[in-house]
Amino acid sequence: MHTTDLIVRYGRPLAVLALALGGLAAGTASAQDRIYRCGNEYTNNAALAKDRGCKLMEGGNVTVVQGVRPNGGAAAPSANPAEGARTVTAPSAAAVRSEPAVSDQRARDADARAILDGELRRAQQRQAELRREYNDGEPEKLGPETRNYQKYLDRVADLKAQLIRNENDIAGIQREIARIPGGR
């Protein structure tokens, strides 16, 4: 049955679906080429694989993620348009340089340190405010607390808990700063 027959019989939506499925089937047929592994290279060129003594990959799909070659190293993956074959080479570990990674890490460390220093200043300011309000366990009574002593006691207990929590926060931030290379 042709697409024109489908349009006449079932209408346009079914014909569009049939065309899409036909295109999908054609795409999967080309994706099911035989893949050969030659060390760190993968190719679908049978002649090249035979010359190099490559092994046929069976039992699964091969996904090749192409990386960036540092300092314009070797050429990009080659493609043979005449045969539609591709050969992809994985970069060796020796080709990767760590200098950009080190400078990036230093920049991240500097950013983290600046953020933690800001958090530490805010926590220390909050601690000073809480100490002033706590007044060594005898804060000033607020309006409704003069008549209801339990409210006053609850607020004193809450202030004490906030002081302890904030002290722990300050200690944690200082530990994080100490973990950063070049920290205090």
C-alpha positions in Angstrom: 0.0 0.0 0.0 1.4 3.4 -1.0 1.2 6.7 0.9 -1.4 8.0 -1.6 -3.5 4.9 -0.9 -3.2 5.7 2.9 -4.3 9.3 2.4 -7.3 8.2 0.4 -8.3 5.4 2.8 -7.4 6.8 6.3 -6.8 10.5 5.9 -3.7 12.7 6.2 -2.6 12.0 9.8 -2.1 8.3 9.2 -0.1 9.1 6.0 2.2 11.4 7.9 2.7 8.7 10.5 3.5 6.2 7.8 6.1 8.5 6.3 7.7 9.2 9.6 8.0 5.4 10.4 9.4 4.8 6.9 12.1 7.5 7.5 12.8 6.0 10.9 13.3 2.5 9.5 15.7 3.9 6.8 17.7 5.7 9.5 18.0 2.6 11.7 19.2 0.5 8.8 22.2 2.7 8.3 22.9 2.9 12.0 23.1 -0.9 12.2 26.5 -1.1 10.3 29.1 -3.4 11.7 31.4 -1.7 14.1 35.0 -2.8 14.6 37.4 -2.0 17.5 41.1 -1.4 16.8 42.5 -0.6 20.2 41.2 2.9 21.1 39.7 3.3 17.6 36.2 2.3 16.4 35.4 2.2 12.7 32.7 0.9 10.4 35.1 0.6 7.4 35.4 -3.2 6.9 38.5 -2.9 4.6 40.3 -0.7 7.1 39.4 -3.1 10.0 40.6 -6.1 8.0 44.0 -4.4 7.3 44.5 -3.5 10.9 43.2 -6.8 12.4 40.4 -5.1 14.3 37.8 -7.1 16.2 34.1 -7.0 15.4 32.0 -5.5 18.2 28.9 -7.6 18.9 26.1 -7.6 21.4 25.4 -3.9 21.9 25.5 -0.4 20.6 28.7 1.7 20.5 28.5 5.4 21.5 31.5 7.5 20.8 31.7 10.9 22.5 34.3 13.1 20.8 36.5 15.2 23.0 38.4 18.3 22.5 42.1 17.8 21.6 44.3 20.1 23.7 46.7 22.5 22.0 45.4 21.6 18.5 46.9 18.1 18.8 46.0 15.4 16.3 43.5 15.9 13.5 39.7 15.6 14.0 38.0 12.2 13.4 38.3 11.3 9.8 35.4 10.6 7.5 35.6 8.9 4.2 32.7 10.3 2.2 33.1 7.9 -0.6 32.4 4.9 1.6 30.4 6.7 4.4 32.9 5.3 6.9 34.1 7.0 10.0 37.1 6.4 12.3 37.2 7.9 15.7 40.3 7.9 17.9 40.1 8.3 21.7 42.6 10.8 23.1 45.4 9.4 25.2 45.8 10.3 28.9 49.2 11.8 28.2 47.7 14.3 25.8 45.5 16.0 28.4 47.2 18.8 30.2 46.3 19.8 33.7 47.3 23.5 33.7 43.9 24.9 32.7 42.2 22.6 35.3 44.6 23.9 38.0 43.8 27.5 37.3 40.1 26.8 37.1 40.3 25.0 40.5 42.1 28.0 42.0 39.4 30.3 40.7 36.7 28.1 42.1 38.6 28.0 45.5 38.8 31.8 45.5 35.1 32.1 44.8 34.2 29.6 47.5 36.4 31.4 50.0 34.8 34.8 49.2 31.3 33.3 49.7 32.3 31.6 52.9 34.0 34.8 54.2 30.7 36.7 53.6 28.7 34.1 55.4 31.1 34.1 58.3 30.8 37.9 58.6 27.0 37.7 58.6 27.0 34.9 61.2 29.4 36.9 63.4 27.2 40.0 63.2 24.1 37.9 64.0 26.0 36.4 67.0 26.8 39.9 68.3 23.1 40.9 68.0 21.9 37.8 69.8 24.4 38.3 72.6 23.2 41.9 73.1 19.6 40.8 73.1 20.3 37.8 75.4 22.1 40.1 77.9 23.8 37.2 79.8 20.5 35.3 80.3 18.5 38.4 81.5 17.0 40.1 78.4 14.7 43.0 78.8 11.0 42.1 79.1 8.8 43.0 76.2 5.2 44.3 76.6 3.1 41.1 77.1 6.0 39.4 79.0 5.5 41.7 82.0 2.2 40.0 82.8 3.0 36.5 81.4 6.3 35.3 82.9 6.2 32.0 80.9 6.4 34.0 77.6 9.5 35.6 78.9 11.1 32.3 79.9 10.2 30.8 76.5 11.9 33.8 74.7 15.0 33.4 76.9 15.2 29.7 76.1 14.8 30.5 72.3 17.5 33.1 72.4 19.9 30.7 74.1 19.1 28.0 71.5 19.7 30.5 68.7 23.1 31.5 70.2 24.2 27.9 70.4 23.0 27.2 66.8 24.8 30.3 65.5 28.0 29.4 67.3 27.9 26.0 65.6 27.3 27.7 62.3 30.3 29.9 62.8 32.5 26.9 63.7 31.3 25.0 60.6 32.0 27.9 58.3 35.5 28.2 59.8 36.1 24.5 59.2 35.0 24.9 55.6 37.4 27.9 55.1 40.2 25.8 56.6 39.6 23.1 54.1 40.1 25.4 51.1 43.7 25.4 49.9 45.3 28.6 51.3 42.7 28.8 54.0 43.3 30.1 57.5 
